[in-house]
Amino acid sequence: MTDTAYCYHCGTHHPKAEMRQITTKGGKRWRCIKSIEATKRGTAERDAFGQRVSAINKAEAQSKARLILNADR
């Protein structure tokens, strides 16, 4: 078994030590402590956190796409 888990909130893998399993109406899911703490803050801070996570995810996706496109050459 791996030492990481997928955070359904921010969409990345984290070490399990940085994760908590929470119960949702869809079942139990892993969520990183950082995202849990972010929900306890004000709306502006939550929005800023979401935008940072989105920017990170977008950069990773673009990097992977470039690697795939360059591998074909």
N, CA, C, O and CB atoms as a CASP TS submission, in Angstrom:
PFRMAT TS
TARGET T0000
AUTHOR 0000-0000-0000
METHOD Language model
MODEL 1
PARENT N/A
ATOM      1  N   MET     1       0.844  -1.186   0.000  1.00  0.00           N
ATOM      2  CA  MET     1       0.000   0.000   0.000  1.00  0.00           C
ATOM      3  C   MET     1       0.886   1.245   0.000  1.00  0.00           C
ATOM      4  O   MET     1       1.945   1.250   0.628  1.00  0.00           O
ATOM      5  CB  MET     1      -0.958   0.001   1.225  1.00  0.00           C
ATOM      6  N   THR     2       0.469   2.278  -0.685  1.00  0.00           N
ATOM      7  CA  THR     2       1.275   3.486  -0.796  1.00  0.00           C
ATOM      8  C   THR     2       1.136   4.350   0.457  1.00  0.00           C
ATOM      9  O   THR     2       0.199   4.207   1.242  1.00  0.00           O
ATOM     10  CB  THR     2       0.870   4.285  -2.039  1.00  0.00           C
ATOM     11  N   ASP     3       2.107   5.250   0.610  1.00  0.00           N
ATOM     12  CA  ASP     3       2.093   6.161   1.751  1.00  0.00           C
ATOM     13  C   ASP     3       1.437   7.486   1.399  1.00  0.00           C
ATOM     14  O   ASP     3       1.507   8.440   2.174  1.00  0.00           O
ATOM     15  CB  ASP     3       3.508   6.401   2.252  1.00  0.00           C
ATOM     16  N   THR     4       0.802   7.552   0.238  1.00  0.00           N
ATOM     17  CA  THR     4       0.114   8.775  -0.161  1.00  0.00           C
ATOM     18  C   THR     4      -1.360   8.484  -0.397  1.00  0.00           C
ATOM     19  O   THR     4      -1.768   7.341  -0.606  1.00  0.00           O
ATOM     20  CB  THR     4       0.757   9.379  -1.427  1.00  0.00           C
ATOM     21  N   ALA     5      -2.138   9.549  -0.358  1.00  0.00           N
ATOM     22  CA  ALA     5      -3.568   9.438  -0.647  1.00  0.00           C
ATOM     23  C   ALA     5      -3.967  10.629  -1.510  1.00  0.00           C
ATOM     24  O   ALA     5      -3.351  11.693  -1.447  1.00  0.00           O
ATOM     25  CB  ALA     5      -4.421   9.383   0.674  1.00  0.00           C
ATOM     26  N   TYR     6      -4.990  10.435  -2.304  1.00  0.00           N
ATOM     27  CA  TYR     6      -5.483  11.479  -3.204  1.00  0.00           C
ATOM     28  C   TYR     6      -6.458  12.373  -2.449  1.00  0.00           C
ATOM     29  O   TYR     6      -7.426  11.890  -1.860  1.00  0.00           O
ATOM     30  CB  TYR     6      -6.164  10.861  -4.459  1.00  0.00           C
ATOM     31  N   CYS     7      -6.203  13.666  -2.469  1.00  0.00           N
ATOM     32  CA  CYS     7      -7.107  14.634  -1.843  1.00  0.00           C
ATOM     33  C   CYS     7      -8.168  15.015  -2.867  1.00  0.00           C
ATOM     34  O   CYS     7      -7.856  15.624  -3.890  1.00  0.00           O
ATOM     35  CB  CYS     7      -6.329  15.905  -1.331  1.00  0.00           C
ATOM     36  N   TYR     8      -9.411  14.663  -2.597  1.00  0.00           N
ATOM     37  CA  TYR     8     -10.469  14.964  -3.564  1.00  0.00           C
ATOM     38  C   TYR     8     -10.742  16.458  -3.635  1.00  0.00           C
ATOM     39  O   TYR     8     -11.345  16.922  -4.603  1.00  0.00           O
ATOM     40  CB  TYR     8     -11.751  14.219  -3.201  1.00  0.00           C
ATOM     41  N   HIS     9     -10.316  17.222  -2.637  1.00  0.00           N
ATOM     42  CA  HIS     9     -10.580  18.665  -2.627  1.00  0.00           C
ATOM     43  C   HIS     9      -9.616  19.423  -3.527  1.00  0.00           C
ATOM     44  O   HIS     9     -10.039  20.221  -4.364  1.00  0.00           O
ATOM     45  CB  HIS     9     -10.491  19.207  -1.208  1.00  0.00           C
ATOM     46  N   CYS    10      -8.306  19.173  -3.355  1.00  0.00           N
ATOM     47  CA  CYS    10      -7.341  19.932  -4.165  1.00  0.00           C
ATOM     48  C   CYS    10      -6.817  19.134  -5.353  1.00  0.00           C
ATOM     49  O   CYS    10      -6.109  19.681  -6.198  1.00  0.00           O
ATOM     50  CB  CYS    10      -6.173  20.374  -3.303  1.00  0.00           C
ATOM     51  N   GLY    11      -7.153  17.849  -5.429  1.00  0.00           N
ATOM     52  CA  GLY    11      -6.842  17.067  -6.619  1.00  0.00           C
ATOM     53  C   GLY    11      -5.406  16.607  -6.750  1.00  0.00           C
ATOM     54  O   GLY    11      -4.944  16.353  -7.862  1.00  0.00           O
ATOM     55  N   THR    12      -4.683  16.492  -5.638  1.00  0.00           N
ATOM     56  CA  THR    12      -3.303  16.022  -5.687  1.00  0.00           C
ATOM     57  C   THR    12      -3.083  14.941  -4.640  1.00  0.00           C
ATOM     58  O   THR    12      -3.906  14.749  -3.745  1.00  0.00           O
ATOM     59  CB  THR    12      -2.321  17.186  -5.472  1.00  0.00           C
ATOM     60  N   HIS    13      -1.971  14.244  -4.762  1.00  0.00           N
ATOM     61  CA  HIS    13      -1.597  13.236  -3.777  1.00  0.00           C
ATOM     62  C   HIS    13      -0.736  13.874  -2.696  1.00  0.00           C
ATOM     63  O   HIS    13       0.140  14.689  -2.986  1.00  0.00           O
ATOM     64  CB  HIS    13      -0.848  12.061  -4.447  1.00  0.00           C
ATOM     65  N   HIS    14      -0.990  13.500  -1.455  1.00  0.00           N
ATOM     66  CA  HIS    14      -0.234  13.981  -0.305  1.00  0.00           C
ATOM     67  C   HIS    14       0.164  12.776   0.545  1.00  0.00           C
ATOM     68  O   HIS    14      -0.469  11.724   0.459  1.00  0.00           O
ATOM     69  CB  HIS    14      -1.067  15.014   0.532  1.00  0.00           C
ATOM     70  N   PRO    15       1.214  12.920   1.371  1.00  0.00           N
ATOM     71  CA  PRO    15       1.517  11.859   2.336  1.00  0.00           C
ATOM     72  C   PRO    15       0.321  11.663   3.277  1.00  0.00           C
ATOM     73  O   PRO    15      -0.342  12.633   3.644  1.00  0.00           O
ATOM     74  CB  PRO    15       2.807  12.201   3.150  1.00  0.00           C
ATOM     75  N   LYS    16       0.047  10.428   3.661  1.00  0.00           N
ATOM     76  CA  LYS    16      -1.113  10.157   4.513  1.00  0.00           C
ATOM     77  C   LYS    16      -1.025  10.868   5.856  1.00  0.00           C
ATOM     78  O   LYS    16      -2.052  11.109   6.492  1.00  0.00           O
ATOM     79  CB  LYS    16      -1.254   8.668   4.737  1.00  0.00           C
ATOM     80  N   ALA    17       0.189  11.210   6.300  1.00  0.00           N
ATOM     81  CA  ALA    17       0.341  11.950   7.555  1.00  0.00           C
ATOM     82  C   ALA    17      -0.272  13.343   7.453  1.00  0.00           C
ATOM     83  O   ALA    17      -0.625  13.941   8.470  1.00  0.00           O
ATOM     84  CB  ALA    17       1.822  12.056   7.935  1.00  0.00           C
ATOM     85  N   GLU    18      -0.401  13.862   6.234  1.00  0.00           N
ATOM     86  CA  GLU    18      -0.975  15.193   6.009  1.00  0.00           C
ATOM     87  C   GLU    18      -2.448  15.116   5.621  1.00  0.00           C
ATOM     88  O   GLU    18      -3.027  16.113   5.191  1.00  0.00           O
ATOM     89  CB  GLU    18      -0.194  15.927   4.923  1.00  0.00           C
ATOM     90  N   MET    19      -3.056  13.947   5.769  1.00  0.00           N
ATOM     91  CA  MET    19      -4.429  13.735   5.308  1.00  0.00           C
ATOM     92  C   MET    19      -5.332  13.308   6.460  1.00  0.00           C
ATOM     93  O   MET    19      -4.872  12.789   7.477  1.00  0.00           O
ATOM     94  CB  MET    19      -4.462  12.681   4.194  1.00  0.00           C
ATOM     95  N   ARG    20      -6.627  13.539   6.273  1.00  0.00           N
ATOM     96  CA  ARG    20      -7.651  13.042   7.179  1.00  0.00           C
ATOM     97  C   ARG    20      -8.744  12.426   6.325  1.00  0.00           C
ATOM     98  O   ARG    20      -9.057  12.919   5.241  1.00  0.00           O
ATOM     99  CB  ARG    20      -8.215  14.180   8.105  1.00  0.00           C
ATOM    100  N   GLN    21      -9.320  11.339   6.829  1.00  0.00           N
ATOM    101  CA  GLN    21     -10.419  10.707   6.112  1.00  0.00           C
ATOM    102  C   GLN    21     -11.717  11.286   6.667  1.00  0.00           C
ATOM    103  O   GLN    21     -11.970  11.215   7.870  1.00  0.00           O
ATOM    104  CB  GLN    21     -10.380   9.136   6.253  1.00  0.00           C
ATOM    105  N   ILE    22     -12.527  11.854   5.796  1.00  0.00           N
ATOM    106  CA  ILE    22     -13.781  12.459   6.227  1.00  0.00           C
ATOM    107  C   ILE    22     -14.944  11.731   5.565  1.00  0.00           C
ATOM    108  O   ILE    22     -14.799  11.110   4.512  1.00  0.00           O
ATOM    109  CB  ILE    22     -13.815  13.972   5.888  1.00  0.00           C
ATOM    110  N   THR    23     -16.095  11.824   6.211  1.00  0.00           N
ATOM    111  CA  THR    23     -17.287  11.173   5.690  1.00  0.00           C
ATOM    112  C   THR    23     -18.119  12.191   4.922  1.00  0.00           C
ATOM    113  O   THR    23     -18.451  13.259   5.437  1.00  0.00           O
ATOM    114  CB  THR    23     -18.115  10.534   6.831  1.00  0.00           C
ATOM    115  N   THR    24     -18.447  11.846   3.694  1.00  0.00           N
ATOM    116  CA  THR    24     -19.320  12.681   2.872  1.00  0.00           C
ATOM    117  C   THR    24     -20.561  11.863   2.541  1.00  0.00           C
ATOM    118  O   THR    24     -20.630  10.679   2.867  1.00  0.00           O
ATOM    119  CB  THR    24     -18.592  13.170   1.564  1.00  0.00           C
ATOM    120  N   LYS    25     -21.532  12.483   1.900  1.00  0.00           N
ATOM    121  CA  LYS    25     -22.725  11.715   1.545  1.00  0.00           C
ATOM    122  C   LYS    25     -22.420  10.648   0.505  1.00  0.00           C
ATOM    123  O   LYS    25     -23.207   9.719   0.322  1.00  0.00           O
ATOM    124  CB  LYS    25     -23.813  12.643   1.027  1.00  0.00           C
ATOM    125  N   GLY    26     -21.281  10.770  -0.182  1.00  0.00           N
ATOM    126  CA  GLY    26     -20.871   9.764  -1.155  1.00  0.00           C
ATOM    127  C   GLY    26     -19.996   8.669  -0.565  1.00  0.00           C
ATOM    128  O   GLY    26     -19.628   7.724  -1.264  1.00  0.00           O
ATOM    129  N   GLY    27     -19.660   8.788   0.714  1.00  0.00           N
ATOM    130  CA  GLY    27     -18.796   7.810   1.374  1.00  0.00           C
ATOM    131  C   GLY    27     -17.608   8.495   2.023  1.00  0.00           C
ATOM    132  O   GLY    27     -17.585   9.719   2.156  1.00  0.00           O
ATOM    133  N   LYS    28     -16.623   7.707   2.426  1.00  0.00           N
ATOM    134  CA  LYS    28     -15.430   8.263   3.058  1.00  0.00           C
ATOM    135  C   LYS    28     -14.426   8.681   1.996  1.00  0.00           C
ATOM    136  O   LYS    28     -14.208   7.973   1.012  1.00  0.00           O
ATOM    137  CB  LYS    28     -14.797   7.245   4.027  1.00  0.00           C
ATOM    138  N   ARG    29     -13.816   9.850   2.213  1.00  0.00           N
ATOM    139  CA  ARG    29     -12.822  10.371   1.273  1.00  0.00           C
ATOM    140  C   ARG    29     -11.666  10.966   2.043  1.00  0.00           C
ATOM    141  O   ARG    29     -11.806  11.392   3.190  1.00  0.00           O
ATOM    142  CB  ARG    29     -13.441  11.424   0.329  1.00  0.00           C
ATOM    143  N   TRP    30     -10.513  10.983   1.381  1.00  0.00           N
ATOM    144  CA  TRP    30      -9.327  11.600   1.957  1.00  0.00           C
ATOM    145  C   TRP    30      -9.302  13.077   1.603  1.00  0.00           C
ATOM    146  O   TRP    30      -9.660  13.473   0.494  1.00  0.00           O
ATOM    147  CB  TRP    30      -8.044  10.900   1.463  1.00  0.00           C
ATOM    148  N   ARG    31      -8.872  13.890   2.572  1.00  0.00           N
ATOM    149  CA  ARG    31      -8.750  15.329   2.350  1.00  0.00           C
ATOM    150  C   ARG    31      -7.531  15.831   3.118  1.00  0.00           C
ATOM    151  O   ARG    31      -7.306  15.429   4.259  1.00  0.00           O
ATOM    152  CB  ARG    31     -10.047  16.086   2.796  1.00  0.00           C
ATOM    153  N   CYS    32      -6.749  16.701   2.499  1.00  0.00           N
ATOM    154  CA  CYS    32      -5.535  17.188   3.154  1.00  0.00           C
ATOM    155  C   CYS    32      -5.884  18.179   4.262  1.00  0.00           C
ATOM    156  O   CYS    32      -6.885  18.891   4.187  1.00  0.00           O
ATOM    157  CB  CYS    32      -4.592  17.846   2.128  1.00  0.00           C
ATOM    158  N   ILE    33      -5.045  18.208   5.281  1.00  0.00           N
ATOM    159  CA  ILE    33      -5.262  19.090   6.426  1.00  0.00           C
ATOM    160  C   ILE    33      -5.293  20.547   5.976  1.00  0.00           C
ATOM    161  O   ILE    33      -6.071  21.348   6.495  1.00  0.00           O
ATOM    162  CB  ILE    33      -4.165  18.882   7.487  1.00  0.00           C
ATOM    163  N   LYS    34      -4.437  20.887   5.001  1.00  0.00           N
ATOM    164  CA  LYS    34      -4.384  22.259   4.499  1.00  0.00           C
ATOM    165  C   LYS    34      -5.746  22.710   3.969  1.00  0.00           C
ATOM    166  O   LYS    34      -6.173  23.833   4.236  1.00  0.00           O
ATOM    167  CB  LYS    34      -3.326  22.379   3.399  1.00  0.00           C
ATOM    168  N   SER    35      -6.421  21.849   3.227  1.00  0.00           N
ATOM    169  CA  SER    35      -7.722  22.225   2.667  1.00  0.00           C
ATOM    170  C   SER    35      -8.798  22.272   3.752  1.00  0.00           C
ATOM    171  O   SER    35      -9.722  23.082   3.676  1.00  0.00           O
ATOM    172  CB  SER    35      -8.132  21.240   1.562  1.00  0.00           C
ATOM    173  N   ILE    36      -8.681  21.410   4.754  1.00  0.00           N
ATOM    174  CA  ILE    36      -9.643  21.435   5.863  1.00  0.00           C
ATOM    175  C   ILE    36      -9.509  22.737   6.636  1.00  0.00           C
ATOM    176  O   ILE    36     -10.508  23.376   6.965  1.00  0.00           O
ATOM    177  CB  ILE    36      -9.431  20.224   6.806  1.00  0.00           C
ATOM    178  N   GLU    37      -8.270  23.130   6.925  1.00  0.00           N
ATOM    179  CA  GLU    37      -8.032  24.386   7.642  1.00  0.00           C
ATOM    180  C   GLU    37      -8.477  25.587   6.810  1.00  0.00           C
ATOM    181  O   GLU    37      -8.958  26.576   7.362  1.00  0.00           O
ATOM    182  CB  GLU    37      -6.546  24.521   8.006  1.00  0.00           C
ATOM    183  N   ALA    38      -8.324  25.510   5.510  1.00  0.00           N
ATOM    184  CA  ALA    38      -8.703  26.623   4.635  1.00  0.00           C
ATOM    185  C   ALA    38     -10.207  26.884   4.682  1.00  0.00           C
ATOM    186  O   ALA    38     -10.639  28.024   4.510  1.00  0.00           O
ATOM    187  CB  ALA    38      -8.269  26.338   3.194  1.00  0.00           C
ATOM    188  N   THR    39     -11.007  25.848   4.911  1.00  0.00           N
ATOM    189  CA  THR    39     -12.462  26.039   4.957  1.00  0.00           C
ATOM    190  C   THR    39     -12.903  26.766   6.214  1.00  0.00           C
ATOM    191  O   THR    39     -14.027  27.266   6.276  1.00  0.00           O
ATOM    192  CB  THR    39     -13.169  24.701   4.871  1.00  0.00           C
ATOM    193  N   LYS    40     -12.042  26.832   7.213  1.00  0.00           N
ATOM    194  CA  LYS    40     -12.391  27.502   8.470  1.00  0.00           C
ATOM    195  C   LYS    40     -12.122  29.001   8.414  1.00  0.00           C
ATOM    196  O   LYS    40     -12.441  29.722   9.359  1.00  0.00           O
ATOM    197  CB  LYS    40     -11.614  26.886   9.624  1.00  0.00           C
ATOM    198  N   ARG    41     -11.549  29.468   7.335  1.00  0.00           N
ATOM    199  CA  ARG    41     -11.217  30.884   7.185  1.00  0.00           C
ATOM    200  C   ARG    41     -12.338  31.629   6.465  1.00  0.00           C
ATOM    201  O   ARG    41     -13.357  31.038   6.107  1.00  0.00           O
ATOM    202  CB  ARG    41      -9.893  31.049   6.418  1.00  0.00           C
ATOM    203  N   GLY    42     -12.143  32.910   6.262  1.00  0.00           N
ATOM    204  CA  GLY    42     -13.143  33.743   5.597  1.00  0.00           C
ATOM    205  C   GLY    42     -13.257  33.426   4.118  1.00  0.00           C
ATOM    206  O   GLY    42     -12.424  32.719   3.552  1.00  0.00           O
ATOM    207  N   THR    43     -14.296  33.958   3.505  1.00  0.00           N
ATOM    208  CA  THR    43     -14.567  33.699   2.093  1.00  0.00           C
ATOM    209  C   THR    43     -13.425  34.144   1.189  1.00  0.00           C
ATOM    210  O   THR    43     -13.051  33.425   0.262  1.00  0.00           O
ATOM    211  CB  THR    43     -15.841  34.394   1.677  1.00  0.00           C
ATOM    212  N   ALA    44     -12.871  35.317   1.451  1.00  0.00           N
ATOM    213  CA  ALA    44     -11.787  35.830   0.599  1.00  0.00           C
ATOM    214  C   ALA    44     -10.568  34.917   0.666  1.00  0.00           C
ATOM    215  O   ALA    44      -9.936  34.645  -0.354  1.00  0.00           O
ATOM    216  CB  ALA    44     -11.397  37.261   1.020  1.00  0.00           C
ATOM    217  N   GLU    45     -10.236  34.443   1.871  1.00  0.00           N
ATOM    218  CA  GLU    45      -9.086  33.541   2.010  1.00  0.00           C
ATOM    219  C   GLU    45      -9.356  32.197   1.350  1.00  0.00           C
ATOM    220  O   GLU    45      -8.460  31.612   0.740  1.00  0.00           O
ATOM    221  CB  GLU    45      -8.743  33.336   3.488  1.00  0.00           C
ATOM    222  N   ARG    46     -10.592  31.701   1.468  1.00  0.00           N
ATOM    223  CA  ARG    46     -10.938  30.429   0.820  1.00  0.00           C
ATOM    224  C   ARG    46     -10.848  30.556  -0.688  1.00  0.00           C
ATOM    225  O   ARG    46     -10.343  29.658  -1.362  1.00  0.00           O
ATOM    226  CB  ARG    46     -12.349  29.975   1.226  1.00  0.00           C
ATOM    227  N   ASP    47     -11.335  31.665  -1.220  1.00  0.00           N
ATOM    228  CA  ASP    47     -11.254  31.884  -2.664  1.00  0.00           C
ATOM    229  C   ASP    47      -9.802  31.958  -3.127  1.00  0.00           C
ATOM    230  O   ASP    47      -9.447  31.404  -4.167  1.00  0.00           O
ATOM    231  CB  ASP    47     -11.997  33.170  -3.052  1.00  0.00           C
ATOM    232  N   ALA    48      -8.967  32.644  -2.349  1.00  0.00           N
ATOM    233  CA  ALA    48      -7.546  32.755  -2.696  1.00  0.00           C
ATOM    234  C   ALA    48      -6.888  31.380  -2.670  1.00  0.00           C
ATOM    235  O   ALA    48      -6.083  31.064  -3.547  1.00  0.00           O
ATOM    236  CB  ALA    48      -6.818  33.715  -1.727  1.00  0.00           C
ATOM    237  N   PHE    49      -7.221  30.561  -1.675  1.00  0.00           N
ATOM    238  CA  PHE    49      -6.685  29.203  -1.591  1.00  0.00           C
ATOM    239  C   PHE    49      -7.111  28.400  -2.817  1.00  0.00           C
ATOM    240  O   PHE    49      -6.289  27.714  -3.426  1.00  0.00           O
ATOM    241  CB  PHE    49      -7.159  28.503  -0.293  1.00  0.00           C
ATOM    242  N   GLY    50      -8.380  28.481  -3.179  1.00  0.00           N
ATOM    243  CA  GLY    50      -8.885  27.755  -4.344  1.00  0.00           C
ATOM    244  C   GLY    50      -8.210  28.187  -5.632  1.00  0.00           C
ATOM    245  O   GLY    50      -7.914  27.358  -6.492  1.00  0.00           O
ATOM    246  N   GLN    51      -7.967  29.478  -5.767  1.00  0.00           N
ATOM    247  CA  GLN    51      -7.287  29.972  -6.967  1.00  0.00           C
ATOM    248  C   GLN    51      -5.845  29.490  -7.020  1.00  0.00           C
ATOM    249  O   GLN    51      -5.345  29.155  -8.094  1.00  0.00           O
ATOM    250  CB  GLN    51      -7.328  31.500  -7.014  1.00  0.00           C
ATOM    251  N   ARG    52      -5.163  29.450  -5.861  1.00  0.00           N
ATOM    252  CA  ARG    52      -3.786  28.939  -5.835  1.00  0.00           C
ATOM    253  C   ARG    52      -3.750  27.471  -6.234  1.00  0.00           C
ATOM    254  O   ARG    52      -2.908  27.061  -7.034  1.00  0.00           O
ATOM    255  CB  ARG    52      -3.164  29.122  -4.437  1.00  0.00           C
ATOM    256  N   VAL    53      -4.659  26.681  -5.680  1.00  0.00           N
ATOM    257  CA  VAL    53      -4.707  25.253  -6.005  1.00  0.00           C
ATOM    258  C   VAL    53      -5.024  25.064  -7.486  1.00  0.00           C
ATOM    259  O   VAL    53      -4.423  24.213  -8.143  1.00  0.00           O
ATOM    260  CB  VAL    53      -5.760  24.525  -5.130  1.00  0.00           C
ATOM    261  N   SER    54      -5.956  25.843  -8.014  1.00  0.00           N
ATOM    262  CA  SER    54      -6.295  25.748  -9.437  1.00  0.00           C
ATOM    263  C   SER    54      -5.103  26.096 -10.316  1.00  0.00           C
ATOM    264  O   SER    54      -4.866  25.443 -11.332  1.00  0.00           O
ATOM    265  CB  SER    54      -7.469  26.668  -9.768  1.00  0.00           C
ATOM    266  N   ALA    55      -4.354  27.121  -9.930  1.00  0.00           N
ATOM    267  CA  ALA    55      -3.171  27.513 -10.702  1.00  0.00           C
ATOM    268  C   ALA    55      -2.116  26.412 -10.681  1.00  0.00           C
ATOM    269  O   ALA    55      -1.486  26.133 -11.701  1.00  0.00           O
ATOM    270  CB  ALA    55      -2.579  28.819 -10.151  1.00  0.00           C
ATOM    271  N   ILE    56      -1.924  25.790  -9.525  1.00  0.00           N
ATOM    272  CA  ILE    56      -0.958  24.690  -9.415  1.00  0.00           C
ATOM    273  C   ILE    56      -1.394  23.527 -10.297  1.00  0.00           C
ATOM    274  O   ILE    56      -0.587  22.974 -11.044  1.00  0.00           O
ATOM    275  CB  ILE    56      -0.815  24.225  -7.942  1.00  0.00           C
ATOM    276  N   ASN    57      -2.671  23.154 -10.212  1.00  0.00           N
ATOM    277  CA  ASN    57      -3.182  22.038 -11.014  1.00  0.00           C
ATOM    278  C   ASN    57      -3.079  22.328 -12.508  1.00  0.00           C
ATOM    279  O   ASN    57      -2.750  21.439 -13.294  1.00  0.00           O
ATOM    280  CB  ASN    57      -4.635  21.741 -10.642  1.00  0.00           C
ATOM    281  N   LYS    58      -3.359  23.565 -12.898  1.00  0.00           N
ATOM    282  CA  LYS    58      -3.270  23.946 -14.312  1.00  0.00           C
ATOM    283  C   LYS    58      -1.831  23.855 -14.797  1.00  0.00           C
ATOM    284  O   LYS    58      -1.572  23.353 -15.891  1.00  0.00           O
ATOM    285  CB  LYS    58      -3.815  25.371 -14.529  1.00  0.00           C
ATOM    286  N   ALA    59      -0.887  24.343 -13.980  1.00  0.00           N
ATOM    287  CA  ALA    59       0.527  24.292 -14.357  1.00  0.00           C
ATOM    288  C   ALA    59       0.997  22.846 -14.503  1.00  0.00           C
ATOM    289  O   ALA    59       1.735  22.525 -15.434  1.00  0.00           O
ATOM    290  CB  ALA    59       1.390  25.027 -13.315  1.00  0.00           C
ATOM    291  N   GLU    60       0.571  21.971 -13.586  1.00  0.00           N
ATOM    292  CA  GLU    60       0.943  20.556 -13.674  1.00  0.00           C
ATOM    293  C   GLU    60       0.367  19.919 -14.928  1.00  0.00           C
ATOM    294  O   GLU    60       1.057  19.158 -15.607  1.00  0.00           O
ATOM    295  CB  GLU    60       0.465  19.795 -12.432  1.00  0.00           C
ATOM    296  N   ALA    61      -0.884  20.217 -15.245  1.00  0.00           N
ATOM    297  CA  ALA    61      -1.524  19.649 -16.436  1.00  0.00           C
ATOM    298  C   ALA    61      -0.829  20.122 -17.707  1.00  0.00           C
ATOM    299  O   ALA    61      -0.628  19.339 -18.635  1.00  0.00           O
ATOM    300  CB  ALA    61      -3.013  20.026 -16.478  1.00  0.00           C
ATOM    301  N   GLN    62      -0.461  21.403 -17.753  1.00  0.00           N
ATOM    302  CA  GLN    62       0.237  21.927 -18.922  1.00  0.00           C
ATOM    303  C   GLN    62       1.614  21.295 -19.067  1.00  0.00           C
ATOM    304  O   GLN    62       2.059  21.009 -20.178  1.00  0.00           O
ATOM    305  CB  GLN    62       0.364  23.446 -18.831  1.00  0.00           C
ATOM    306  N   SER    63       2.282  21.080 -17.948  1.00  0.00           N
ATOM    307  CA  SER    63       3.601  20.452 -17.981  1.00  0.00           C
ATOM    308  C   SER    63       3.509  19.021 -18.512  1.00  0.00           C
ATOM    309  O   SER    63       4.321  18.600 -19.335  1.00  0.00           O
ATOM    310  CB  SER    63       4.234  20.458 -16.579  1.00  0.00           C
ATOM    311  N   LYS    64       2.507  18.282 -18.029  1.00  0.00           N
ATOM    312  CA  LYS    64       2.311  16.910 -18.502  1.00  0.00           C
ATOM    313  C   LYS    64       1.980  16.892 -19.991  1.00  0.00           C
ATOM    314  O   LYS    64       2.465  16.034 -20.728  1.00  0.00           O
ATOM    315  CB  LYS    64       1.195  16.220 -17.703  1.00  0.00           C
ATOM    316  N   ALA    65       1.159  17.833 -20.428  1.00  0.00           N
ATOM    317  CA  ALA    65       0.793  17.902 -21.846  1.00  0.00           C
ATOM    318  C   ALA    65       2.019  18.184 -22.704  1.00  0.00           C
ATOM    319  O   ALA    65       2.181  17.595 -23.773  1.00  0.00           O
ATOM    320  CB  ALA    65      -0.277  18.984 -22.079  1.00  0.00           C
ATOM    321  N   ARG    66       2.893  19.093 -22.236  1.00  0.00           N
ATOM    322  CA  ARG    66       4.119  19.388 -22.986  1.00  0.00           C
ATOM    323  C   ARG    66       5.010  18.153 -23.064  1.00  0.00           C
ATOM    324  O   ARG    66       5.598  17.878 -24.110  1.00  0.00           O
ATOM    325  CB  ARG    66       4.887  20.558 -22.335  1.00  0.00           C
ATOM    326  N   LEU    67       5.114  17.411 -21.968  1.00  0.00           N
ATOM    327  CA  LEU    67       5.940  16.202 -21.975  1.00  0.00           C
ATOM    328  C   LEU    67       5.405  15.180 -22.972  1.00  0.00           C
ATOM    329  O   LEU    67       6.175  14.550 -23.697  1.00  0.00           O
ATOM    330  CB  LEU    67       6.000  15.585 -20.570  1.00  0.00           C
ATOM    331  N   ILE    68       4.101  15.021 -23.007  1.00  0.00           N
ATOM    332  CA  ILE    68       3.491  14.058 -23.925  1.00  0.00           C
ATOM    333  C   ILE    68       3.696  14.495 -25.372  1.00  0.00           C
ATOM    334  O   ILE    68       4.034  13.680 -26.231  1.00  0.00           O
ATOM    335  CB  ILE    68       1.988  13.898 -23.625  1.00  0.00           C
ATOM    336  N   LEU    69       3.491  15.782 -25.636  1.00  0.00           N
ATOM    337  CA  LEU    69       3.666  16.283 -27.002  1.00  0.00           C
ATOM    338  C   LEU    69       5.119  16.185 -27.446  1.00  0.00           C
ATOM    339  O   LEU    69       5.392  15.855 -28.600  1.00  0.00           O
ATOM    340  CB  LEU    69       3.188  17.731 -27.103  1.00  0.00           C
ATOM    341  N   ASN    70       6.052  16.468 -26.545  1.00  0.00           N
ATOM    342  CA  ASN    70       7.474  16.403 -26.890  1.00  0.00           C
ATOM    343  C   ASN    70       7.972  14.967 -27.010  1.00  0.00           C
ATOM    344  O   ASN    70       8.964  14.718 -27.695  1.00  0.00           O
ATOM    345  CB  ASN    70       8.295  17.143 -25.850  1.00  0.00           C
ATOM    346  N   ALA    71       7.310  14.032 -26.365  1.00  0.00           N
ATOM    347  CA  ALA    71       7.711  12.628 -26.454  1.00  0.00           C
ATOM    348  C   ALA    71       7.434  12.067 -27.850  1.00  0.00           C
ATOM    349  O   ALA    71       8.111  11.143 -28.301  1.00  0.00           O
ATOM    350  CB  ALA    71       6.975  11.794 -25.391  1.00  0.00           C
ATOM    351  N   ASP    72       6.447  12.627 -28.520  1.00  0.00           N
ATOM    352  CA  ASP    72       6.090  12.166 -29.863  1.00  0.00           C
ATOM    353  C   ASP    72       7.084  12.623 -30.921  1.00  0.00           C
ATOM    354  O   ASP    72       7.089  12.091 -32.030  1.00  0.00           O
ATOM    355  CB  ASP    72       4.709  12.655 -30.225  1.00  0.00           C
ATOM    356  N   ARG    73       7.909  13.584 -30.603  1.00  0.00           N
ATOM    357  CA  ARG    73       8.849  14.130 -31.593  1.00  0.00           C
ATOM    358  C   ARG    73      10.069  13.288 -31.714  1.00  0.00           C
ATOM    359  O   ARG    73      10.961  13.603 -32.502  1.00  0.00           O
ATOM    360  CB  ARG    73       9.248  15.534 -31.239  1.00  0.00           C
TER
END
